[in-house]
Amino acid sequence: MVGKIKTPSLLTRTAGVRTKDILDATGITHQILYRYITLGLIEEAETTEAGQRLFHPKTIAAIRLIQRLNQTGYTLRDIKDIFFKERRLTGSALSVTKRRRRSSR
């Protein structure tokens, strides 16, 4: 008997996530993705031998956080400062969301 093959979601996959998957999951354009990379908001996890960029699965959550912060009035420079401070303190930019949710209650 052959069981079903489960495909992991983009957020829980341990292998790199392709650029196309990042763009599809977040709705951003390639130009915006490149801008986030050049500003240091997100990083590539690795590049394949064929030159394809792969990203950490948590990049999708980071981009969604960037979008939410930007929609609430933060500039990309402000967001970069928030991420930089958060990475320096905890090593993770994604914990900013948890802290903001607790402080807004």
N, C-alpha and C positions, 0 to 999 in steps of 0.2 A: 504494500500500500504506500502510495506516494503522498506526503503531506504538502500543505500549501507552503509556498516560499513567501516569507514575509519580507517586505522591503521597508527598511527603516525610514522614518521621516527625516526631512532635511535637518531638523534641529537636533536630532539624536545621533546622526551618523558620525562615525569617528573618522572616516576617510574625508579627504578634501571635497568641498562643494564647488562645482563648476560655476563659472561666471554666469552662464545662461540661467542656471538654477537660482542664483542669487537675484538676478534681474527679474525673473518670473515671480519669485516669492515676495519680493518687496515692491515691485512696480516702478523701480527707478530705471533711468536710462544708463547706458554704458558711460556717457559723459559724466553723469553725477557720481557713479561708482568710482571712476578715475579721479574725480575731484576729491572725494572722500579719502582715497588712497594718498593723493599728493598732499593733502592737508594733514595726514597722519591720524585721521579718525578711525580708519580700519587698516588692517594689514593683510597681505597675501600670506597664506600658510606655506605654499610652495608653488613651484612651476614644474610642469611635466617636461619630459624630454622633447615633446612636440611644441613646447612653448605655451601651453594652456595654463592659465592661472587657476589655482585652487585655493579656496578659503576655508577657514575653520567654520564648522557648523554654527557657532555662536555669532558669526558675522551677521546673519539674518536678524537676530534679536538686536544686535548693536545698531544696524541700519534702521530698524523700526523705532528704536529709542531716539536716534538722531532725528528721524522724521517727526516724532511727537514733540521733541524739544523745539525743533525749528518751527513747527506749527503754533507753538505757544509763545513765540516771540524771541527765542534765543537765536543769536546769529551762529553761523558755523564756527566762528572764532570763539564765542562763548562756550559752545559745546566742546570744542577742542580743549579749552581750559578746564572744563569740568572733567572730561575724560582723563586729561593729563594728571590732574590732582588726584582723581580716584585711583588711577593706575599706580601712582606713586604711593598712596596710602594703603591700598588693598591688593593691588595687582590685577584688578578687574574693573572694567568700565561698566559692566552690566549691573553691579550692585548699587549704582546710583538710583535705579528705578525703585528698588526696595526701600531705600532710605527716603526718597521723595514721597512715596506713598504713605509711609508711616508719619512723616512730618505734616502731611496735608490733612490728616484725620483730626 
